[in-house]
Amino acid sequence: MQEALRHGEVFTRRWVVETILDMVGYTADKDLTATTIVEPACGAGAFLGPISERLSASCRTHDRSLLDAVHAVAAYDFLDHNVQSSRDCVTQHLLAAGWDHLVVEKVAATWVRQGDYLLQRDDVQKADFVVGNPPYIRLEDVPAERMAAYRATCPAMGGRADIYIGFYEVGLRSLKPGGRLGFICADRWMRNQYGRRLREMVNRQYSMDIVLTMHDVDAFHEPVSAYPAITIIRNAGQGSAIAADTTGSFGPLQADEFRRWVERPDQIGISTASYHAARLPRWFPGGDSWPVGSPARLAMLEELGDRFRPLEDETTRTRVGIGIATGADEVFITNNADRVEVEDGRLLPLAMVRDTTGGVLHWNGSYLVNPWDPQGGLVNLADFPRLAAYFERHSSVLHKRYVARRQPARWYRTIDKVDHRLIAKPKLLLPDMKSTIHPVLDQGGLYPHHNLYYIVSDGWDLRVLGGLLLSKVAEAFVAAYAVKMRGGTLRFQAQYLRRIRVPDPLEISKVDCIALADAFDRRDVAAATRVALRAYGLTELPE
């Protein structure tokens, strides 16, 4: 077993295989001899057994010889013993179905091939179906030379991508028009940075038809911690999509029930003790992380995305940004202005995360030692001898920074410039890491630190917008896309805040504007959520 795990082998339960074959449409009522199914990493034959049975039954139904199917299956494995095990599996199933021994031997030898699927690009057959459980091998466990070959063959394997990304890429590229790929695999690629290129590829060329999340399901013969999901992807333009999630009680009976529901397109959603599913008009676009959440929550986000504009929007002149990064906070930030002898105007009041903890901004007296002039350029230290002396005393720290090594003549700059126009502007401040969304109003006068994100707007009353953002509706957008840290802490970064959709401020009633502003002032999340639901045209927030 340890040898298998080193090669990323985790063997799939039969009912899961049958579910995938059903959902891609590999069924015995079709003439399967006229199709090609590919299994990229066949292991001991978990998929090949049911494939053999279905193909055998199809031959009987359509009065075809088994030799007509000699090129109907292409299975690959890197390891000798897996190739032999898979051939034995195919042989056993076909002999049990009554086929001639010599024919079976030829078919088994042709179907199962030894080789590295990711390095077979010129030999991989065009496929009607690609199915399997790709090996889950971490980057560190693959020899450097082989990984370099994989990256050269599979452009989607960027960053720290595990090799299953390559199996998706090669499998998708091999599909004939209308062909389907059905994998059970870790779903981390849908959200992690290393999956970005694969997400872009899927959005650009394919249709994500089904995502069936199975994190707590007993889907394998050994326990795994890879957060698996079944994904069905079709070589076609994006159509409607199904998002589904399961509980630990999901098994073969529930899988069959789910499959029957999938085949009834008039039913928009279903909720049982074992699974929840919803039909979406389309899958989520772009290479940014795809959302996570219950199917009903995902359907709500998709519907709101169709009806409302993003938070950051030119129409309302609303912008999301991040506070200043210095590269040396111990030099550039002080909590005691009297200890820093610099010229007047060189200390800029700075908003810190700790100033926002109570929900109302309470400035604790932090300052930025500011090397920037109002026009956006660095000040000339010759014009500010006391500032120059201060930076010289800390020059050893400042010169070590990457930004100083890259621009030696500008060694005293902060990483980010100060935008002096931002200082006087009213703005909503949001701490980077928080268990719940936490907008706080700065009426103007402070500049945000790097651990604070800010929102400025010419079109919104910021107390009204603050009420919307305080609500559980706004938080649902961030929770669906953001990386969740240990203990349930969310990251409220600009990329996630920009995912929030908001109503047109001119279309929110005066009564609701007053109620949102009041809820914001009182930090009343429940009241803010009730009004936000009305403003979004929702009756409830799906769990």
Secondary structure by P-SEA (a helix, b strand, c coil): caaaaaabbbbbcaaaaaaaaaaaccccccccccbbbbbccccccaaaaaaaaaaaaaaaaaccccccccccbbbbbccaaaaaaaaaaaaaaaaaacccaaaaaaaaaaaccccccccccccccccccccccccccccccccaaaaaaaaaacccccccccaaaaaaaaaaaaccccbbbbbbccccccccccaaaaaaaaaacccccbbbbcccccccccccccbbbbbbbccccccbbbbbbbcccccaaaaaaaaaaaacccccccccccbbbbbbccccccccccccccaaaaaaaaaaaacccccccccccbbbbbccccccccccccccccccccccccccccccccccccccccccbbbbccccccccccccccccaaaaaaaaaaaaaaaaccccccccccccccccccccccccbbbbbbbcccccbbbbbcccccccccccccccccccaaaaaaaaaacaaaaaaaaacccccccccccccaaaaaaccccccccccaaaaaaaaaaaaaccaaaaaaaaaaaaccccccc
